[in-house]
Amino acid sequence: MNELVAIVMLGMPGAIFLLAARAVVVRLRLERDGVRTRASIVSVRPWHDDTDHLEVTYRFLANGCEYHGSADLGGSSRVAVGDPIEVLCRPDRPTSSQPLRGGVPGMIGLNLFVMAAMLALDGWMVSLLQSASH
């Protein structure tokens, strides 16, 4: 029973940690290997949960083809359909793109914080499990 509880208790923080780590790695690779290109916003959708969000869809040309991407620019951005936006995309895989500013770039610090918090939470949960088994 303790093994099942440990798996459940550590599984969720572990999954969140891995997702946060993946977001950081993807962004760092885009910054290293990506090229800047100008995109045009084709849709804007504001939404709110505990914070304000601005989901945008954009299109851009790369290698003679049109590509689309979407991102959450955060609630502080002011954009409209047709506005230009700079994005980073990988020349070998233009489907992998992100806005140059807002959204993910501003969230790298948050992702690193979440990763550290998940490690601390995992350590605390392991200590609870160890003390409960004694």
Contacts in CASP RR format, 6 or more apart in sequence:
PFRMAT RR
TARGET T0000
AUTHOR 0000-0000-0000
METHOD contacts of the structure
MODEL  1
MNELVAIVMLGMPGAIFLLAARAVVVRLRLERDGVRTRASIVSVRPWHDD
TDHLEVTYRFLANGCEYHGSADLGGSSRVAVGDPIEVLCRPDRPTSSQPL
RGGVPGMIGLNLFVMAAMLALDGWMVSLLQSASH
2 129 0 8 1.000
2 132 0 8 1.000
2 133 0 8 1.000
5 129 0 8 1.000
6 125 0 8 1.000
6 126 0 8 1.000
6 129 0 8 1.000
9 125 0 8 1.000
9 129 0 8 1.000
10 122 0 8 1.000
10 125 0 8 1.000
10 126 0 8 1.000
13 118 0 8 1.000
13 121 0 8 1.000
13 122 0 8 1.000
13 125 0 8 1.000
14 118 0 8 1.000
14 122 0 8 1.000
16 114 0 8 1.000
16 118 0 8 1.000
17 114 0 8 1.000
17 115 0 8 1.000
17 118 0 8 1.000
17 119 0 8 1.000
17 122 0 8 1.000
20 111 0 8 1.000
20 112 0 8 1.000
20 114 0 8 1.000
20 115 0 8 1.000
20 118 0 8 1.000
21 111 0 8 1.000
21 115 0 8 1.000
23 104 0 8 1.000
23 107 0 8 1.000
23 108 0 8 1.000
23 111 0 8 1.000
24 108 0 8 1.000
24 111 0 8 1.000
24 112 0 8 1.000
24 115 0 8 1.000
26 96 0 8 1.000
26 98 0 8 1.000
26 104 0 8 1.000
27 98 0 8 1.000
27 104 0 8 1.000
27 105 0 8 1.000
27 108 0 8 1.000
29 90 0 8 1.000
30 88 0 8 1.000
30 89 0 8 1.000
30 90 0 8 1.000
30 96 0 8 1.000
30 97 0 8 1.000
30 98 0 8 1.000
31 88 0 8 1.000
33 90 0 8 1.000
33 91 0 8 1.000
33 92 0 8 1.000
34 88 0 8 1.000
34 89 0 8 1.000
34 90 0 8 1.000
34 91 0 8 1.000
35 88 0 8 1.000
35 89 0 8 1.000
35 90 0 8 1.000
35 91 0 8 1.000
36 86 0 8 1.000
36 87 0 8 1.000
36 88 0 8 1.000
36 100 0 8 1.000
37 60 0 8 1.000
37 61 0 8 1.000
37 62 0 8 1.000
37 86 0 8 1.000
37 87 0 8 1.000
37 88 0 8 1.000
37 89 0 8 1.000
38 60 0 8 1.000
38 84 0 8 1.000
38 85 0 8 1.000
38 86 0 8 1.000
38 87 0 8 1.000
39 58 0 8 1.000
39 59 0 8 1.000
39 60 0 8 1.000
39 69 0 8 1.000
39 84 0 8 1.000
39 85 0 8 1.000
39 86 0 8 1.000
39 87 0 8 1.000
39 97 0 8 1.000
40 58 0 8 1.000
40 59 0 8 1.000
40 60 0 8 1.000
40 82 0 8 1.000
40 83 0 8 1.000
40 84 0 8 1.000
40 85 0 8 1.000
41 56 0 8 1.000
41 57 0 8 1.000
41 58 0 8 1.000
41 79 0 8 1.000
41 80 0 8 1.000
41 81 0 8 1.000
41 82 0 8 1.000
41 83 0 8 1.000
41 84 0 8 1.000
41 85 0 8 1.000
42 57 0 8 1.000
42 58 0 8 1.000
42 59 0 8 1.000
42 68 0 8 1.000
42 81 0 8 1.000
42 82 0 8 1.000
43 56 0 8 1.000
43 57 0 8 1.000
43 81 0 8 1.000
44 54 0 8 1.000
44 55 0 8 1.000
44 56 0 8 1.000
44 79 0 8 1.000
44 80 0 8 1.000
44 81 0 8 1.000
45 54 0 8 1.000
45 55 0 8 1.000
45 56 0 8 1.000
46 52 0 8 1.000
46 53 0 8 1.000
46 54 0 8 1.000
46 55 0 8 1.000
46 75 0 8 1.000
47 53 0 8 1.000
47 55 0 8 1.000
51 74 0 8 1.000
51 75 0 8 1.000
52 74 0 8 1.000
52 75 0 8 1.000
52 76 0 8 1.000
53 72 0 8 1.000
53 74 0 8 1.000
53 75 0 8 1.000
54 72 0 8 1.000
54 73 0 8 1.000
54 74 0 8 1.000
54 75 0 8 1.000
54 77 0 8 1.000
54 79 0 8 1.000
55 70 0 8 1.000
55 71 0 8 1.000
55 72 0 8 1.000
55 73 0 8 1.000
56 70 0 8 1.000
56 71 0 8 1.000
56 72 0 8 1.000
56 73 0 8 1.000
56 79 0 8 1.000
56 85 0 8 1.000
56 99 0 8 1.000
57 68 0 8 1.000
57 69 0 8 1.000
57 70 0 8 1.000
58 68 0 8 1.000
58 69 0 8 1.000
58 70 0 8 1.000
58 71 0 8 1.000
58 85 0 8 1.000
58 87 0 8 1.000
58 99 0 8 1.000
59 66 0 8 1.000
59 67 0 8 1.000
59 68 0 8 1.000
59 69 0 8 1.000
60 66 0 8 1.000
60 67 0 8 1.000
60 87 0 8 1.000
60 89 0 8 1.000
60 94 0 8 1.000
60 97 0 8 1.000
61 67 0 8 1.000
62 89 0 8 1.000
62 91 0 8 1.000
62 94 0 8 1.000
63 91 0 8 1.000
63 94 0 8 1.000
65 94 0 8 1.000
67 89 0 8 1.000
67 94 0 8 1.000
67 95 0 8 1.000
67 97 0 8 1.000
69 87 0 8 1.000
69 97 0 8 1.000
71 98 0 8 1.000
71 99 0 8 1.000
71 102 0 8 1.000
71 103 0 8 1.000
71 104 0 8 1.000
72 103 0 8 1.000
73 79 0 8 1.000
73 99 0 8 1.000
73 102 0 8 1.000
73 103 0 8 1.000
74 102 0 8 1.000
74 103 0 8 1.000
77 102 0 8 1.000
79 85 0 8 1.000
85 99 0 8 1.000
85 100 0 8 1.000
86 99 0 8 1.000
86 100 0 8 1.000
86 101 0 8 1.000
87 97 0 8 1.000
87 98 0 8 1.000
87 99 0 8 1.000
87 100 0 8 1.000
88 97 0 8 1.000
88 98 0 8 1.000
88 99 0 8 1.000
88 100 0 8 1.000
89 96 0 8 1.000
89 97 0 8 1.000
90 96 0 8 1.000
90 97 0 8 1.000
98 104 0 8 1.000
98 105 0 8 1.000
99 105 0 8 1.000
END
